[in-house]
């Protein structure tokens, strides 16, 4: 018999297997119904059946799950949530398989960010999972909530999202927090963060978050690029390229979101999160092409392109982590280069790493979570692109001799890692979505939250 949906306007969803056998009694023969809808049992396939509920008619959704793999379950769950738009509640009888993944995807597909009156049908107001292990649902909910935090932070307009505002949001999760204001940054020698932020009326910040479990054997530092708006500085971006730049702090948003979820997910690793936050603006006080800055490590860098600013703020944070925090592993994440979008497109992020096992583990976590990563090479032959005639380095390949913008950016960052095991995630191509599809909504994606949480909790 059918489980009872909570109200006439709610929907009930029940899976059917690849043999097209629904797990409920239907008001019409199942074989005839499936033949009528040409159902194949594919993931994301939904057959809607009207059913009697007393004096009214309710909706029953029969959904396919394909081969039951995590990717198929994500497709099925997100399709259900999207089908239930405008409804007060969706009750889902869960399928076999990884319920944490299923719940996570269903919740992510319901994400929305809107300032002002919503347009069109709103997401389903409530989701109920029947027959699910509660701990698995809680895990999926925790991961989805962390992704939503990262999306919210990145989607917030830059008129609100100043570096100091971002620091306030980071402190809201109850973690131990330390924030360097502009005076502290100057006193301690964070020349890169200061240089990038000096053209803005909103001063820069360095944000440190600490998660320390009761016992641990490993200390990981996560570093996120927190450029709250990137105009390009005096190396001004074209207008069209500027439209999405409120999300140029997506890497920093990922770090904040991951740090806030570690306790709920029971990570056994000590994790320190660093977000280097600045607004890159043109003004009479902005840094100029040709300026030389001194980073936290003492390394001098000639600024050849003020729009290659992300690596300047990350360099300070990486150098500080190496010298002061002395972690076992460092990972940075950033919407760093447009070049990586050309190389890998909009669905796969890049990972550069100095340690093969670290690279393999991150790629594996990417496959497990659908935050897919592809390992890119650190080609030492390209290192001369960063040579400067007047400083230790320059921040961009001025002549474009090597034409490998993402690789040379990674090589620049490697100079500040102190030879520790390190990985760099370039998420410029995957940090934003232009479509409402599957688990994605237009705008910030939160890419990186799931892969880092999986890697940190599976240690």
Secondary structure, DSSP 4 states (H G I P E B T S, - for coil): -PPPPSSTTSEEEEEE-TT--BSS--SS-HHHHHHHTT----TT-EEEEEEEETTEEEEEEEEE-TT--HHHHHHHHHHHHHHTTT-S-EEEE--SS-HHHHHHHHHHTT----SSS--SSPPPS-EEEES--HHHHHHHHHHHHHHHHHHHHHHS-TTT--HHHHHHHHHTT--EEEEE-HHHHHHHT-HHHHHHHTTSSS--EEEEEEE--SS-S-EEEEEEEEEEEE--TTSPPPHHHHTTGGGTTHHHHHHHHHHHHHHHHT--SEEEEEEEEEEE--STTS--TT-EEE-TTS-EEE-S-TT--HHHHHHHHHHHIIIII--SEEEEEE---THHHHHHTTS-EEEEES-HHHHHHHHHHHHHHT--EEE----GGGGGGG--SSSSEESS-TT-SS--HHHHHHHHHHTTSTTSEEEEEE-TTTSEESS-BTTB-SEE--TTHHHHHHHHH--
